[in-house]
Amino acid sequence: MVDTIKHQGIVKNINGSHVSVRIIQTSACSSCSVKGHCSSADSKEKIVDVIAPPGTYHIGEEVMLIGATSMGLKAVLLAFVVPFLLLVISLFLFMEIMNNDLWASLFSLGILIPYYAILWLNKSRLKQQFSFTIKPINN
């Protein structure tokens, strides 16, 4: 179970097989005893949509969301690493071809538009790959 990400949450809404779970995403220092005196301690409320069999959960129930660590790594790769590499490689190519830094940088930024459009068009496929499983917490 080392390869999993776990978040405790509360069922907020149920719509058929879609269960909306509210989780509190906290920074690493939010549990520190001096967090009240520090400006870097923060937490954010997130709503995660999970597919579960109808009638399994009810609103207000405490649940555990479980996901694979590889999902986080893949998300970072798609959101940050690939666009950065596209940007840098295209910038050097356009600078070599055009000999104009302004136009080379603009065209290089323009390369990101089709990349993010492709990601957006494949969002249903990505939702299937980036999904959490839900388990009840037995008190």
C-alpha positions, 0 to 999 in steps of 0.5 A: 500500500506504499504506492497509494495516495489516501485522503479522508473525506466526507460525502457531499453530494450523490447524483446516481453513480457519481459521488462528490466527496469533500476533502481538505488538502493541507500543506505539510506544515499545517499540522505544526504546533506554531501554524497560527504564527506562520503564514505558510501553513494553509489548507484548501477544500477540494471536491472530488467526483468518484464513481460508485455503485448507487445506494452504497454511500449517503451524504455526510458519511466519512470515506477514504479516497484511494488513488495510485501515486503514479496518477500524481506523477503522470499528472505532473508529467502532462501538466508541467514537464511535457509543456516545458520541453515543448516550449524550450525545444520549439523556442530554440528551433524557431530562434534558429529558423527566424533569427527574431527573438520576439517572433520565435518566443511568440510562436513557441508559446503558440505551440502550447495552444494545440497541446492543451487543446489535445489534452482538453479533447481527451479529457474523458479518457484522462478522467478514466486514467485519473480516478480515485476509488472510494472506501467507507471508514468503519468507525 
